[in-house]
Amino acid sequence: MTVLGLRFERREKVSRRWQFVTLALAFLASALVSSLLIIFARASVGEAFAALFAGAFGSWKAFLETLVKATPLILTGLSVTVAFRAKIWSIGAEGQLLTGAMAGYWVGANLTSLPPVLLFLAILAAAFAGGAVCGWIPGYLKAKLRVDEVIVTVMLNYVVIFLLSYLLANPWREPAQYYHMTPSVPEVAHFPVLFARSRLHIGFVVALVSSVLVFWLLHKTCLGYEIRGIGLNPTAVKFKGVNVARVTILTMVISGGLAGLAGAGEVMGLHHRLKADISTGIGFTGIIIAMLAGLNPLGVIPAAILFGGLVNGSNRMQILTGVPTAMVYTIQGVVLLLFLSARAMAMYRVRRVRNA
Amino acid sequence: MLEALFQPTIIISMLAGMVRIATPILLAALGVLITNRAGIMNLGFEGIMLMGAYVGFWAAHQTQSIPLAILAAIVSGGLMSLIMVFMASTLKVDQTVTGIALNILASGLTFYWYRVAYKAATAQVMPSVEIMQRVEIPILSQIPVLGRVFFSQYLLTYFAFLMVPCMWFFLYKTKYGLELRCLGENPRAIDMKGINITRLQYITVIAGGMLGGLGGAFLTIASAGIFVPEISAGRGWLAIVVVIAGNWLPFRILMATLIFSFLDAFQLQAQSLGVQFPYQILLALPYVAAIVLIIVSRARSEAPSALGVPYFRE
């Protein structure tokens, strides 16, 4: 096809070098868009970037806080990775995170007589199960009734938010509080902190271990082979005798469970109670992280630390230069679009033609 | 308490509410319809509506002019869908992920722009704009019941409802409509006829996005008068749901839209009457209904066959 005298031709093979060049261009373009956004807010680009970087990675303390922010992002990134590998376009990580948080909170608040280690494991199991249920619904509907998973997961996100809002306003509400939130969970249920005077909790270790486990699942197990198979060529996998419906449902259960673990970390490791605002789009950021990581479970870790850093550093940027933290969320959309274009551009050769 | 919901005056205001609430979803759904007919699945309509809602609000606040605000919202919807069609038609990127990216972009950009433009805004003191006036149609608005329900509405509402038969006429009775339907079914045939597929897709997808932006603007400059982050609240997704539930047929899409809007009008009325029922469950009703509707509407006989499939010339 020809646009403005330029012809796009599909390449037979994509060279590594060309892939790298387009990716680098995408990042450069993202930085350019960020600069424009900063100028739009009438702040100095240099100062804003300096504050952003210092707030994210400028000191040991800042770095630990970046890891705090990266912890749930790793888990939602893994959640999206598992689903997208099977070409199941789940956008439900946000809702699954919340159902996981609810289940984890309930166990943490009620089963306090358990020994601490068992209680910790029970909270993780409950959170995984809570997220898994929320993932099972779209998985089942897709596998058995061929219902589009995108719409079901999006709609479930809204339903879960209203469910949480109901629980916080009525049965689980701490009456003395003005804002709708639950009472604080007993200290025995809190996730232990890894470094003194930091907020980095054991959830970070859970996230790292999950990355390795998901890598192992996808690349070393039979189920992982089938998950990748239905993503690459569902017909071929079906003819090999794989039960596609079963694998679809299992994929969504695992994907939901991983997002649920993120919810447990936020409740038991950070807020120590359930509130309406425990997730500010962590589930959606997971989509960008998974895509940037090239749907590689280990690549999710650096991608999540990068975005955790952006979220963390943007607070300092807002205080020092007045650029709203919402910039980070704009950049997420821009990065995803540019990244997708870069990957596609790498597959084309652009030629100038005289007569279009 | 529940009897209060079934009094004639309440029912009439509920139905009038239904028609008003239907407006933005219907506009966006018609946009989704033509986009799909061009063979492109644009899942970014939630973002397109949100963008239209903010840009419309911002322009109304800057210029105090409703027509300019509407124009700005239409342009913003067109620009958003330009990104979509460039990625889908020119670069042939996966349409699902592109749509998701558009939603994330709109969600961040509107929030950022709002914070930059209205630094002093708080939850208590929000900037607001004068909203559109209702237009009573002479004579028709005097008809009992129907007059209140259908003929004392906003201009945009009349426009949205009139667009339904217009869209039907365009798709089924004109040459361009035939080409468009053919494009979604069998792009190769259209290509062989010598019609410029790329051009047709660009025009249609951008026009669809413009309708979505217009629908979004209704939320701020006709309904609320203020902007709050995520004000679109899933309506762009509902627009996609009603298109599927309406089996890609204009009049069925109208029916599906009215069902949703009735549920929403019902829950608003129930809340304002103070019915003893957790309001969160009422609020979740349209979204639960969307899931149910998408499960039961499995007869996709009219779905464009080439929907979401990029076209490559051999």
Interface residues (C-beta under 8 A of the other chain):
Chain A: M1 V3 F8 R10 L37 F40 A41 W89 I91 L141 L145 R146 V147 D148 V150 I151 V152 V154 M155 L156 Y158 V159 F162 L163 S165 Y166 A169 N170 G281 F284 I287 I288 M291 G322 P324 A326 M327 V328 Y329 T330 I331 Q332 G333 V334 L336 L337 L340 S341 R343 A344 M345 Y348
Chain B: L43 E46 I83 M87 T90 L91 K92 V93 D94 T96 V97 T98 I100 A101 L102 N103 I104 L105 A106 S107 G108 L109 F111 Y112 W113 R115 V116 K119 T198 A233 G234 W237 I240 V241 I244 P278 Q280 I281 L283 A284 Y287 V288 A290 I291 I294 I295 R298 F312 R313
